[in-house]
Amino acid sequence: MSDIFLGLGANGENQSLALSRANRHGLVAGATGTGKTVTLQGLAESFSADGVPVFVADVKGDLSGIAMPGSPTFKHADKLEGRAKELGMDDYGYSDNPVIFWDLYGKQGHPIRTTITEMGPLLLARLLDLNDTQEGVLQIVFRYADDNGLLLLDFGDLQSLLQWANENAKELSGAGYGNVSKQSVGAIQRQLLSFESQGADYFFGEPALEIDDFLKKDENGRGYVNVLAADQLMRSPKLYATFLLWLLAELFESLPEVGDPEKPTLVFFFDEAHLLFDDAPKALQDKIEQVVRLIRSKGVGVYFVTQNPIDIPEEVAGQLGNRVQHALRAFTKRDQRAIKAAAETFRINPDLDVEEAITELKVGEALVSTLDEEGAPTIVQRTLIKPPRSRLGPVTAKERAIIQSVSPFDGKYDNIVDRESAEEVLAQKAADAVETAKEVEEKGEKEVAKRSRKSTSIWEKAISRGAKVAAGGVAGVAASTILGKKSRANPVASGITSAAGSLATDLAGPIAGRFVRNLIGGLMR
């Protein structure tokens, strides 16, 4: 059975993480400065070397160094090499890793985007910190968009539809959608403006991320390490948490069931994990726990990285089979509770006082317990953690630019595509209404009623294009879209939009928007 070497236990035995159990999730915890980031970096490069793609958020900016080999001229190189020798790592040497840089803001990596429709009303309500009444209005707006073929792609689309809903509240109520109050619409619009000022609008639009792009390997069979630049993103912690939760839900939706594979499909490191649960309503926490529990069978391992293990709710912590606990400090009563809680989660080692050891661990030491071949937790061992082979510290701007230039996705996501969606449709309707009113005044209502409508609906456009394509082909594309199996990339981005592709993409908004909303939004609607 293949495994990842973690370090040398105090009992003289190697401590390892079985690849076949890596999808059973994990926890890397410890106080600031105790070595969590180095442990995370070593794990990520080992997974990559074994052909497992990795996603990791680079909160402080120093994880980007995983793209470059370490150096014997590094000021702490003697300590790294000495640790490797102490652990018996005869093959230790410096090496780089295949890395793809991502950034929601598009400054330090490829931009990551999704559409408003794909995000869904639940996660948007969480992102915007809406109350129940305001979330209800958001649900109405989404339902109306679904029913009327209006694509909600970016903040502009949502703002336009909210404004339309505000001006046509009676029409919505009369059609059975429910009451829409001006106060609720105004509150949502203010929150949207606030988040736009923080740069959240960069996240919404097209071309949208194809989730399979996180699952790539290089020509040598090594899994790509997808590094999300999160230093700026951390200034908007709710956006950071909502984005990562959305990403987990998208992975769950997109990936097939594989049970317990020989090695994971993807390993997902969630740094500053407490942000996911801070102020989250109980219903949302339940869904987070459900996603973490179920995504295991998709071959995805989720590893929470946090300072304090009690930041993770018990329902989620119970799913984390592989644990690396660095030192905790007993400065406060909360710290003392955390130490006691952490000690109680490990399988007892009669030769180790775990509660005492947690406060005594040195930098680069940790208490380690992983799942064995039978899926049972191993006895906790005090462990010297292995040194990484890649650089400890950030890449330079020049190095990042070079890595970006040879990325397999160079040019794929970098340019925004703004196609016709709700904002343009509603603006055209308003213009048509003004022009029609003038015609009625000049020619009379009966004469104007004889002509065809001024603007074609999105449904009519889709049908018109589809008429030029064989019915079977169109049905196949549309069906695969509705089932969530069609690529999420916008075909306009490459300048090659077939009639079938256009039809499926247009219909994906109103149809897939309702039935294939991302997992959490769908469950909570």
Order of alpha helices (4+ residues) and beta strands (2+ residues): beta-beta-beta-alpha-beta-alpha-beta-alpha-alpha-alpha-alpha-alpha-beta-alpha-beta-alpha-alpha-beta-alpha-beta-alpha-alpha-beta-beta-alpha-alpha-alpha-alpha-alpha-alpha-alpha
